[in-house]
Amino acid sequence: MTPPGPLRSRSTAATPAVPAVASQPGPGTALVAHADDPVVAPILRRVTERRVAFLTEAYAELGLPAARARQQAVVAYSAYVGWMQLRRATPDVLPEVVDDPEALAYLVDSPTG
């Protein structure tokens, strides 16, 4: 498990805990599945913008330059959305995605070089 840090603190301030978020697919997964719907599209856009902005700020607080923080936020959020989709769609094929909340923590806490 990664030690608590600014990003983990921010993520747990926004949600009770990363494992709690990981335990339920939530509305984000449903929104992505219906991205072409004219009612869903603007909501998905707002949700995505807010989440990426939140992560960008968190990575910037960790010391990443603004452009790098944004890039890492996009990578982390994309990985999270994919992780949630796999978790929902193929839990029997990828049981480690379902049974390991640390997998999500890794995605959130690991800025790539």
N, C-alpha and C positions, 0 to 999 in steps of 0.2 A: 504494500500500500504506500502511496506517495505521502510524504509528510504534508500537513496542512500548510497552505500558502495563500497568497492574495487571491489567486483564481479560485481555489477551493473555498475560501472564505466568501467570496462573492457568489459562487454558485450555491452555497448552502444558505446564504442570506436570501437568495431569490427563491429557493426551494428548500424544503426541510433537510434533504440530504441527497447526494447523487444517487445512492442506491434506491431511495424512495422514488425518485424520478424514473429510474430504470425499471421499476417494478410494474409500471403501467404504461402502455403505449401513449395514451393521452390524445388530445385533439389534434396535435401537430401531425401525427401520422395520418389521421383521417383527412386533414386539410390537404396534405401533399397528394393523397390518393385522388382527390377531386380538384386538382389545380386548374383544370380547364373550365370548370363551372364558373359562369360569370358572377355569381354571388360569392363564391369561395375565393376566387383569384385576388380581389383586393384585400381580403382578410389575410390570406397567405402572404401576400406582399408585405403588409404591415407587421405581421408576426415575424417574418424573416428579417426585415429591416431592424426591428427592435432587438431581436436576439443577436444578430451579428454586431450591432452597435454595442450592446452590452459586453459581448466577448471582446470586441476590439478595445474597449476601454479597459477591460480587465487585463488583457495582454500588454497594453500600454503601461498600466500600473506596475506590471512586472518588469518594465524597463525596455520593452521592445520599441523601436522607432515606429512612428504612426503607420507608415506603409506596411511594415512587417507585421505589426499588430493586426491590421485589417486582413492581411493575407492569412495569418494564422487563425483568425476568427472564422474566416470563410472555410478553411480546411477543417477546423474543429467542428463547426456547425454542420458541414456537409457529411462528415464522418458520423456525427450524432444522428442525423436524419437517416442515413443509410443503415446505421446500427439498429435504429428503432424499426425501420421497415423490415429488415431481416429478422429481427426478434419477433415481429408480428406475423410475418408471412411464412417463415421456415424454421420454427422453433425445434422441430424434430431433426432437421438437417444440421443445424448449428447450435447444439445444446449449450456450448460454451458462451454463446451470446446471451442466452436466457439465464443461465445459472451463475454467471460471474459479474456481479455489479462492479467489480474492479476494472472490467474491460471498459466500461463507460468512463470511469474515473481516469483511466489511462488516456482516453481520447481527449478529455477535457484538460488534463494537467500536463500534457506532454507537447510543448512547442517543438516543432521539428526544426532541424538545423538548416 
